[in-house]
Amino acid sequence: MSDAVPVSGTIHTFQASDGYVWHYRRYAPAREQSPRAVVVGIHGIQSHGGWYEHSCRILAAAGFLVFFLDRRGAGLNTLARGDTPSFRRLLDDLAEFLRSQRRSDQPLFLLAISWGGKLALALQRRHPGLVEGMALLCPGLCPRITPSFWEKLRILGARLFRPRRTFPIPLNDPALFTASPRWQQFLREDPLSLHLATARFLIESVRLDLYCRRARRQVRMPLLLMLAGQDRIVDNARTQTYLEACPVPVLEVRTYPDAHHTLEFEPDPQGYLDDLVNWLSRQAAETSSLERISP
């Protein structure tokens, strides 16, 4: 497989309807291949598309056309760093991009990681019907770590009077993401990781939590939930219970007992990548079969 894996993705920009220009990475399958499906990835609160290059290359080598988006104010996007006008604007950014890539002959899937899982779930209420399925990797729906009570009061006060004042994201210990010394060093040195967020962004994140609780009743496509057994950021049991309330036709759960929060940074991530490729392949085939037999 390694000979077919592209060296890296290509970086492009997308202009949202409000004029903001943000970046994404594109990974195409081999030229002779027609993509089996389109996969769009969205990252967590602190990460960016550069954390997930290996998995994107594996998916492209398996025949998928992959896009990994950097959220506005994060990763390669330096304008309004750590900020957002609203959580609805983030959902609109995602929906506008998904519509731009929609093809009648190719199913489309979301790959949502950590905090990005909240956007994936909420999208189904604000912009339903854009994807055929979602893979949620350690989604941040039920976090173990939140700001302290006094920090929450300071954030609330700043939101009222200084909405662009920044606060530390309480995930700045690399050991929360991985036990690998190599990847911990990567996280300490990564210039694109987001360590500060505005009061407005953090309040919008709370509002997004409330929105997700209503939105989960509108999630009606197949879901894959991938959990890390040693996750210190996400409460796995609560997360699975949370998603079991969704009226999905199938919820498949895969747990990796020895893994930490960022599956990408495991010493050998091949097991989870095989499971992800197999699930996407199966869902793409089933979606294509349904389209062929539809009247």
Short mmCIF file of the C-alpha atoms (twelve columns), coordinates in Angstrom:
data_MODEL
# 
_entry.id   MODEL 
# 
loop_
_atom_site.group_PDB 
_atom_site.id 
_atom_site.type_symbol 
_atom_site.label_atom_id 
_atom_site.label_alt_id 
_atom_site.label_comp_id 
_atom_site.label_asym_id 
_atom_site.label_seq_id 
_atom_site.Cartn_x 
_atom_site.Cartn_y 
_atom_site.Cartn_z 
_atom_site.pdbx_PDB_model_num 
ATOM 1   C CA . MET A 1   0.000   0.000  0.000   1 
ATOM 2   C CA . SER A 2   2.841   2.427  0.780   1 
ATOM 3   C CA . ASP A 3   3.733   2.927  -2.912  1 
ATOM 4   C CA . ALA A 4   0.237   4.273  -3.541  1 
ATOM 5   C CA . VAL A 5   0.230   6.678  -0.609  1 
ATOM 6   C CA . PRO A 6   0.733   10.314 -1.672  1 
ATOM 7   C CA . VAL A 7   3.604   12.124 0.074   1 
ATOM 8   C CA . SER A 8   1.348   14.839 1.399   1 
ATOM 9   C CA . GLY A 9   -1.899  16.629 0.801   1 
ATOM 10  C CA . THR A 10  -2.173  19.833 -1.161  1 
ATOM 11  C CA . ILE A 11  -3.286  22.975 0.639   1 
ATOM 12  C CA . HIS A 12  -6.187  25.030 -0.709  1 
ATOM 13  C CA . THR A 13  -8.468  27.827 0.468   1 
ATOM 14  C CA . PHE A 14  -12.224 28.154 0.674   1 
ATOM 15  C CA . GLN A 15  -14.150 31.406 1.005   1 
ATOM 16  C CA . ALA A 16  -17.161 31.281 3.318   1 
ATOM 17  C CA . SER A 17  -20.308 33.247 2.542   1 
ATOM 18  C CA . ASP A 18  -19.332 35.920 5.089   1 
ATOM 19  C CA . GLY A 19  -16.026 36.498 3.277   1 
ATOM 20  C CA . TYR A 20  -13.703 34.623 5.658   1 
ATOM 21  C CA . VAL A 21  -11.070 32.612 3.777   1 
ATOM 22  C CA . TRP A 22  -9.952  29.403 5.467   1 
ATOM 23  C CA . HIS A 23  -7.596  26.546 4.550   1 
ATOM 24  C CA . TYR A 24  -8.023  22.845 3.952   1 
ATOM 25  C CA . ARG A 25  -5.898  19.918 2.816   1 
ATOM 26  C CA . ARG A 26  -6.825  17.688 -0.104  1 
ATOM 27  C CA . TYR A 27  -5.671  14.078 -0.565  1 
ATOM 28  C CA . ALA A 28  -6.601  12.435 -3.851  1 
ATOM 29  C CA . PRO A 29  -6.542  8.709  -4.661  1 
ATOM 30  C CA . ALA A 30  -4.349  7.397  -7.480  1 
ATOM 31  C CA . ARG A 31  -5.064  9.061  -10.805 1 
ATOM 32  C CA . GLU A 32  -6.468  5.912  -12.365 1 
ATOM 33  C CA . GLN A 33  -8.975  5.522  -9.537  1 
ATOM 34  C CA . SER A 34  -12.441 6.966  -9.424  1 
ATOM 35  C CA . PRO A 35  -13.028 7.884  -5.755  1 
ATOM 36  C CA . ARG A 36  -15.132 5.370  -3.845  1 
ATOM 37  C CA . ALA A 37  -16.511 8.225  -1.731  1 
ATOM 38  C CA . VAL A 38  -15.631 11.664 -0.407  1 
ATOM 39  C CA . VAL A 39  -14.453 11.942 3.201   1 
ATOM 40  C CA . VAL A 40  -14.355 15.328 4.938   1 
ATOM 41  C CA . GLY A 41  -12.418 15.562 8.197   1 
ATOM 42  C CA . ILE A 42  -12.866 18.084 10.988  1 
ATOM 43  C CA . HIS A 43  -10.510 18.423 13.941  1 
ATOM 44  C CA . GLY A 44  -10.714 19.170 17.655  1 
ATOM 45  C CA . ILE A 45  -10.564 22.397 19.618  1 
ATOM 46  C CA . GLN A 46  -6.757  22.527 19.783  1 
ATOM 47  C CA . SER A 47  -5.618  20.494 16.785  1 
ATOM 48  C CA . HIS A 48  -5.614  21.078 13.027  1 
ATOM 49  C CA . GLY A 49  -5.421  19.106 9.805   1 
ATOM 50  C CA . GLY A 50  -1.658  18.706 10.072  1 
ATOM 51  C CA . TRP A 51  -2.092  16.271 12.975  1 
ATOM 52  C CA . TYR A 52  -3.922  13.786 10.748  1 
ATOM 53  C CA . GLU A 53  -1.826  13.601 7.587   1 
ATOM 54  C CA . HIS A 54  -1.004  9.906  8.000   1 
ATOM 55  C CA . SER A 55  -4.621  8.766  8.274   1 
ATOM 56  C CA . CYS A 56  -5.618  10.999 5.355   1 
ATOM 57  C CA . ARG A 57  -2.915  9.420  3.177   1 
ATOM 58  C CA . ILE A 58  -4.092  5.938  4.175   1 
ATOM 59  C CA . LEU A 59  -7.676  6.799  3.263   1 
ATOM 60  C CA . ALA A 60  -6.587  8.253  -0.078  1 
ATOM 61  C CA . ALA A 61  -4.560  5.111  -0.808  1 
ATOM 62  C CA . ALA A 62  -7.720  3.089  -0.086  1 
ATOM 63  C CA . GLY A 63  -9.535  4.979  -2.851  1 
ATOM 64  C CA . PHE A 64  -11.215 7.860  -1.018  1 
ATOM 65  C CA . LEU A 65  -11.042 11.527 -1.935  1 
ATOM 66  C CA . VAL A 66  -10.177 13.176 1.381   1 
ATOM 67  C CA . PHE A 67  -10.501 16.775 2.512   1 
ATOM 68  C CA . PHE A 68  -9.368  17.844 5.964   1 
ATOM 69  C CA . LEU A 69  -10.554 21.288 7.017   1 
ATOM 70  C CA . ASP A 70  -8.844  23.735 9.340   1 
ATOM 71  C CA . ARG A 71  -11.549 25.485 11.372  1 
ATOM 72  C CA . ARG A 72  -11.611 29.264 11.036  1 
ATOM 73  C CA . GLY A 73  -9.250  30.781 13.601  1 
ATOM 74  C CA . ALA A 74  -7.288  27.516 13.962  1 
ATOM 75  C CA . GLY A 75  -4.417  25.707 12.286  1 
ATOM 76  C CA . LEU A 76  -3.316  27.473 9.122   1 
ATOM 77  C CA . ASN A 77  -5.945  30.180 9.616   1 
ATOM 78  C CA . THR A 78  -4.329  33.107 11.423  1 
ATOM 79  C CA . LEU A 79  -7.141  35.644 11.067  1 
ATOM 80  C CA . ALA A 80  -9.270  35.961 14.241  1 
ATOM 81  C CA . ARG A 81  -7.155  33.308 15.952  1 
ATOM 82  C CA . GLY A 82  -9.121  31.276 18.515  1 
ATOM 83  C CA . ASP A 83  -12.362 33.117 17.786  1 
ATOM 84  C CA . THR A 84  -15.674 32.552 16.042  1 
ATOM 85  C CA . PRO A 85  -18.699 34.805 15.482  1 
ATOM 86  C CA . SER A 86  -20.943 31.938 16.645  1 
ATOM 87  C CA . PHE A 87  -21.182 28.164 16.620  1 
ATOM 88  C CA . ARG A 88  -23.776 28.502 13.868  1 
ATOM 89  C CA . ARG A 89  -21.179 30.207 11.687  1 
ATOM 90  C CA . LEU A 90  -18.883 27.187 12.142  1 
ATOM 91  C CA . LEU A 91  -21.734 24.898 11.098  1 
ATOM 92  C CA . ASP A 92  -22.386 27.081 8.060   1 
ATOM 93  C CA . ASP A 93  -18.700 26.938 7.103   1 
ATOM 94  C CA . LEU A 94  -18.878 23.164 7.165   1 
ATOM 95  C CA . ALA A 95  -22.177 22.971 5.295   1 
ATOM 96  C CA . GLU A 96  -21.002 25.340 2.556   1 
ATOM 97  C CA . PHE A 97  -17.919 23.240 1.949   1 
ATOM 98  C CA . LEU A 98  -19.873 19.971 1.949   1 
ATOM 99  C CA . ARG A 99  -22.300 21.363 -0.616  1 
ATOM 100 C CA . SER A 100 -19.381 22.467 -2.806  1 
ATOM 101 C CA . GLN A 101 -18.106 18.861 -2.890  1 
ATOM 102 C CA . ARG A 102 -21.441 17.120 -3.287  1 
ATOM 103 C CA . ARG A 103 -21.558 14.768 -6.278  1 
ATOM 104 C CA . SER A 104 -24.536 12.662 -7.290  1 
ATOM 105 C CA . ASP A 105 -22.356 9.604  -7.959  1 
ATOM 106 C CA . GLN A 106 -20.226 9.689  -4.782  1 
ATOM 107 C CA . PRO A 107 -21.394 9.249  -1.186  1 
ATOM 108 C CA . LEU A 108 -20.041 11.733 1.319   1 
ATOM 109 C CA . PHE A 109 -18.926 10.976 4.879   1 
ATOM 110 C CA . LEU A 110 -17.810 13.067 7.823   1 
ATOM 111 C CA . LEU A 111 -14.755 12.127 9.863   1 
ATOM 112 C CA . ALA A 112 -15.070 14.123 13.096  1 
ATOM 113 C CA . ILE A 113 -12.410 14.099 15.789  1 
ATOM 114 C CA . SER A 114 -12.706 15.210 19.439  1 
ATOM 115 C CA . TRP A 115 -14.377 18.676 19.670  1 
ATOM 116 C CA . GLY A 116 -15.207 18.362 15.984  1 
ATOM 117 C CA . GLY A 117 -17.685 15.647 16.921  1 
ATOM 118 C CA . LYS A 118 -19.930 18.351 18.338  1 
ATOM 119 C CA . LEU A 119 -20.002 20.145 14.981  1 
ATOM 120 C CA . ALA A 120 -20.753 16.887 13.162  1 
ATOM 121 C CA . LEU A 121 -23.700 16.115 15.415  1 
ATOM 122 C CA . ALA A 122 -25.087 19.668 15.384  1 
ATOM 123 C CA . LEU A 123 -24.842 19.836 11.582  1 
ATOM 124 C CA . GLN A 124 -27.628 17.271 11.330  1 
ATOM 125 C CA . ARG A 125 -30.054 19.768 12.851  1 
ATOM 126 C CA . ARG A 126 -28.960 22.981 11.146  1 
ATOM 127 C CA . HIS A 127 -28.092 21.466 7.756   1 
ATOM 128 C CA . PRO A 128 -29.567 17.949 7.552   1 
ATOM 129 C CA . GLY A 129 -29.061 15.536 4.696   1 
ATOM 130 C CA . LEU A 130 -25.555 16.527 3.611   1 
ATOM 131 C CA . VAL A 131 -23.735 13.281 4.459   1 
ATOM 132 C CA . GLU A 132 -24.424 9.553  4.269   1 
ATOM 133 C CA . GLY A 133 -22.675 8.678  7.515   1 
ATOM 134 C CA . MET A 134 -20.291 9.859  10.228  1 
ATOM 135 C CA . ALA A 135 -17.225 8.395  11.895  1 
ATOM 136 C CA . LEU A 136 -16.717 9.988  15.324  1 
ATOM 137 C CA . LEU A 137 -13.242 9.533  16.788  1 
ATOM 138 C CA . CYS A 138 -13.135 10.154 20.545  1 
ATOM 139 C CA . PRO A 139 -15.822 12.858 20.144  1 
ATOM 140 C CA . GLY A 140 -15.865 15.633 22.726  1 
ATOM 141 C CA . LEU A 141 -19.556 15.308 23.556  1 
ATOM 142 C CA . CYS A 142 -19.001 14.375 27.218  1 
ATOM 143 C CA . PRO A 143 -15.653 15.862 28.307  1 
ATOM 144 C CA . ARG A 144 -13.821 15.011 31.505  1 
ATOM 145 C CA . ILE A 145 -11.920 18.320 31.525  1 
ATOM 146 C CA . THR A 146 -13.546 21.753 31.689  1 
ATOM 147 C CA . PRO A 147 -12.446 25.160 33.011  1 
ATOM 148 C CA . SER A 148 -12.659 25.647 36.760  1 
ATOM 149 C CA . PHE A 149 -15.689 27.357 38.307  1 
ATOM 150 C CA . TRP A 150 -13.819 30.642 38.760  1 
ATOM 151 C CA . GLU A 151 -12.405 30.470 35.261  1 
ATOM 152 C CA . LYS A 152 -15.917 29.982 33.925  1 
ATOM 153 C CA . LEU A 153 -17.013 33.137 35.756  1 
ATOM 154 C CA . ARG A 154 -14.105 35.075 34.264  1 
ATOM 155 C CA . ILE A 155 -14.955 33.788 30.796  1 
ATOM 156 C CA . LEU A 156 -18.601 34.781 31.220  1 
ATOM 157 C CA . GLY A 157 -17.643 38.269 32.409  1 
ATOM 158 C CA . ALA A 158 -15.260 38.720 29.510  1 
ATOM 159 C CA . ARG A 159 -17.923 37.562 27.041  1 
ATOM 160 C CA . LEU A 160 -20.143 40.418 28.205  1 
ATOM 161 C CA . PHE A 161 -17.512 43.166 28.153  1 
ATOM 162 C CA . ARG A 162 -14.401 41.928 26.275  1 
ATOM 163 C CA . PRO A 163 -15.552 39.057 24.030  1 
ATOM 164 C CA . ARG A 164 -12.182 38.732 22.266  1 
ATOM 165 C CA . ARG A 165 -10.183 38.380 25.453  1 
ATOM 166 C CA . THR A 166 -8.384  35.045 25.327  1 
ATOM 167 C CA . PHE A 167 -8.190  32.255 27.894  1 
ATOM 168 C CA . PRO A 168 -6.087  29.093 27.991  1 
ATOM 169 C CA . ILE A 169 -7.691  25.981 26.560  1 
ATOM 170 C CA . PRO A 170 -7.421  23.511 29.483  1 
ATOM 171 C CA . LEU A 171 -5.738  20.817 27.353  1 
ATOM 172 C CA . ASN A 172 -2.178  22.073 27.169  1 
ATOM 173 C CA . ASP A 173 -0.550  18.956 28.628  1 
ATOM 174 C CA . PRO A 174 0.583   16.773 25.673  1 
ATOM 175 C CA . ALA A 175 0.193   13.678 27.873  1 
ATOM 176 C CA . LEU A 176 -3.570  14.149 27.661  1 
ATOM 177 C CA . PHE A 177 -3.414  13.331 23.958  1 
ATOM 178 C CA . THR A 178 -0.793  10.605 23.766  1 
ATOM 179 C CA . ALA A 179 1.636   8.511  25.802  1 
ATOM 180 C CA . SER A 180 4.170   8.526  22.973  1 
ATOM 181 C CA . PRO A 181 7.274   10.628 23.801  1 
ATOM 182 C CA . ARG A 182 7.753   11.290 20.101  1 
ATOM 183 C CA . TRP A 183 4.276   12.715 19.658  1 
ATOM 184 C CA . GLN A 184 4.365   14.581 22.959  1 
ATOM 185 C CA . GLN A 185 7.449   16.374 21.658  1 
ATOM 186 C CA . PHE A 186 5.619   17.103 18.409  1 
ATOM 187 C CA . LEU A 187 2.753   18.681 20.344  1 
ATOM 188 C CA . ARG A 188 5.087   20.812 22.473  1 
ATOM 189 C CA . GLU A 189 6.772   22.168 19.346  1 
ATOM 190 C CA . ASP A 190 3.774   22.437 17.002  1 
ATOM 191 C CA . PRO A 191 3.374   26.125 16.042  1 
ATOM 192 C CA . LEU A 192 -0.132  25.631 14.651  1 
ATOM 193 C CA . SER A 193 -1.799  24.106 17.724  1 
ATOM 194 C CA . LEU A 194 -4.355  26.389 19.359  1 
ATOM 195 C CA . HIS A 195 -3.646  27.100 23.033  1 
ATOM 196 C CA . LEU A 196 -5.845  30.161 23.578  1 
ATOM 197 C CA . ALA A 197 -9.481  30.785 22.702  1 
ATOM 198 C CA . THR A 198 -11.606 33.883 23.056  1 
ATOM 199 C CA . ALA A 199 -14.344 34.225 25.637  1 
ATOM 200 C CA . ARG A 200 -16.804 34.345 22.760  1 
ATOM 201 C CA . PHE A 201 -15.562 31.048 21.321  1 
ATOM 202 C CA . LEU A 202 -15.681 29.312 24.712  1 
ATOM 203 C CA . ILE A 203 -19.228 30.502 25.398  1 
ATOM 204 C CA . GLU A 204 -20.257 29.423 21.899  1 
ATOM 205 C CA . SER A 205 -18.821 25.996 22.687  1 
ATOM 206 C CA . VAL A 206 -21.180 25.746 25.671  1 
ATOM 207 C CA . ARG A 207 -24.090 26.871 23.516  1 
ATOM 208 C CA . LEU A 208 -23.088 24.214 20.985  1 
ATOM 209 C CA . ASP A 209 -23.318 21.587 23.752  1 
ATOM 210 C CA . LEU A 210 -26.939 22.582 24.373  1 
ATOM 211 C CA . TYR A 211 -27.688 22.581 20.652  1 
ATOM 212 C CA . CYS A 212 -26.222 19.082 20.285  1 
ATOM 213 C CA . ARG A 213 -28.613 17.684 22.866  1 
ATOM 214 C CA . ARG A 214 -31.497 18.680 20.621  1 
ATOM 215 C CA . ALA A 215 -29.690 17.803 17.408  1 
ATOM 216 C CA . ARG A 216 -28.925 14.186 18.329  1 
ATOM 217 C CA . ARG A 217 -32.607 13.311 17.819  1 
ATOM 218 C CA . GLN A 218 -32.128 14.199 14.148  1 
ATOM 219 C CA . VAL A 219 -29.103 11.985 13.493  1 
ATOM 220 C CA . ARG A 220 -30.494 9.244  11.267  1 
ATOM 221 C CA . MET A 221 -27.490 7.933  9.329   1 
ATOM 222 C CA . PRO A 222 -25.002 5.164  10.204  1 
ATOM 223 C CA . LEU A 223 -22.501 6.116  12.905  1 
ATOM 224 C CA . LEU A 224 -19.104 4.702  13.760  1 
ATOM 225 C CA . LEU A 225 -17.895 5.545  17.269  1 
ATOM 226 C CA . MET A 226 -14.199 4.968  17.956  1 
ATOM 227 C CA . LEU A 227 -13.055 5.249  21.577  1 
ATOM 228 C CA . ALA A 228 -9.666  5.186  23.292  1 
ATOM 229 C CA . GLY A 229 -9.637  3.045  26.421  1 
ATOM 230 C CA . GLN A 230 -7.104  5.313  28.181  1 
ATOM 231 C CA . ASP A 231 -8.796  8.575  27.195  1 
ATOM 232 C CA . ARG A 232 -8.303  11.281 29.852  1 
ATOM 233 C CA . ILE A 233 -10.219 13.935 27.886  1 
ATOM 234 C CA . VAL A 234 -13.461 12.129 26.977  1 
ATOM 235 C CA . ASP A 235 -15.789 10.117 29.207  1 
ATOM 236 C CA . ASN A 236 -16.292 7.001  27.087  1 
ATOM 237 C CA . ALA A 237 -19.260 5.494  28.932  1 
ATOM 238 C CA . ARG A 238 -21.229 8.740  28.914  1 
ATOM 239 C CA . THR A 239 -20.347 9.327  25.263  1 
ATOM 240 C CA . GLN A 240 -21.670 5.937  24.170  1 
ATOM 241 C CA . THR A 241 -24.861 6.399  26.191  1 
ATOM 242 C CA . TYR A 242 -25.244 9.892  24.713  1 
ATOM 243 C CA . LEU A 243 -25.050 8.573  21.143  1 
ATOM 244 C CA . GLU A 244 -27.319 5.604  21.821  1 
ATOM 245 C CA . ALA A 245 -30.132 8.172  22.095  1 
ATOM 246 C CA . CYS A 246 -29.698 9.012  18.401  1 
ATOM 247 C CA . PRO A 247 -32.273 7.311  16.126  1 
ATOM 248 C CA . VAL A 248 -29.553 5.903  13.864  1 
ATOM 249 C CA . PRO A 249 -30.100 2.703  11.858  1 
ATOM 250 C CA . VAL A 250 -26.751 1.356  13.091  1 
ATOM 251 C CA . LEU A 251 -24.315 2.542  15.774  1 
ATOM 252 C CA . GLU A 252 -21.057 0.613  15.599  1 
ATOM 253 C CA . VAL A 253 -18.619 1.029  18.490  1 
ATOM 254 C CA . ARG A 254 -14.922 0.222  18.406  1 
ATOM 255 C CA . THR A 255 -12.838 0.590  21.581  1 
ATOM 256 C CA . TYR A 256 -9.037  0.412  21.653  1 
ATOM 257 C CA . PRO A 257 -8.244  -0.489 25.276  1 
ATOM 258 C CA . ASP A 258 -4.629  0.708  25.413  1 
ATOM 259 C CA . ALA A 259 -5.039  3.815  23.250  1 
ATOM 260 C CA . HIS A 260 -5.023  7.445  24.332  1 
ATOM 261 C CA . HIS A 261 -7.186  10.313 23.088  1 
ATOM 262 C CA . THR A 262 -5.524  10.987 19.729  1 
ATOM 263 C CA . LEU A 263 -5.597  7.631  17.963  1 
ATOM 264 C CA . GLU A 264 -3.371  9.063  15.240  1 
ATOM 265 C CA . PHE A 265 -0.525  9.310  17.757  1 
ATOM 266 C CA . GLU A 266 -0.533  5.693  18.883  1 
ATOM 267 C CA . PRO A 267 2.750   3.785  18.370  1 
ATOM 268 C CA . ASP A 268 0.929   1.589  15.848  1 
ATOM 269 C CA . PRO A 269 -2.332  3.187  14.626  1 
ATOM 270 C CA . GLN A 270 -2.863  0.584  11.920  1 
ATOM 271 C CA . GLY A 271 -5.596  -1.276 13.808  1 
ATOM 272 C CA . TYR A 272 -7.875  1.728  14.076  1 
ATOM 273 C CA . LEU A 273 -7.064  2.782  10.508  1 
ATOM 274 C CA . ASP A 274 -8.008  -0.670 9.191   1 
ATOM 275 C CA . ASP A 275 -11.315 -0.455 11.066  1 
ATOM 276 C CA . LEU A 276 -11.964 3.028  9.690   1 
ATOM 277 C CA . VAL A 277 -11.177 2.053  6.097   1 
ATOM 278 C CA . ASN A 278 -13.333 -1.075 6.369   1 
ATOM 279 C CA . TRP A 279 -16.305 0.848  7.789   1 
ATOM 280 C CA . LEU A 280 -16.095 3.585  5.147   1 
ATOM 281 C CA . SER A 281 -15.697 1.004  2.384   1 
ATOM 282 C CA . ARG A 282 -18.727 -0.925 3.576   1 
ATOM 283 C CA . GLN A 283 -20.867 2.181  3.944   1 
ATOM 284 C CA . ALA A 284 -19.827 3.468  0.510   1 
ATOM 285 C CA . ALA A 285 -20.720 0.134  -1.087  1 
ATOM 286 C CA . GLU A 286 -24.077 -0.037 0.692   1 
ATOM 287 C CA . THR A 287 -24.926 3.538  -0.256  1 
ATOM 288 C CA . SER A 288 -24.081 2.862  -3.901  1 
ATOM 289 C CA . SER A 289 -26.214 -0.302 -3.861  1 
ATOM 290 C CA . LEU A 290 -29.185 1.604  -2.461  1 
ATOM 291 C CA . GLU A 291 -28.810 4.271  -5.157  1 
ATOM 292 C CA . ARG A 292 -28.777 1.615  -7.876  1 
ATOM 293 C CA . ILE A 293 -32.011 0.014  -6.701  1 
ATOM 294 C CA . SER A 294 -33.832 3.299  -5.963  1 
ATOM 295 C CA . PRO A 295 -36.639 4.032  -8.406  1 
# 
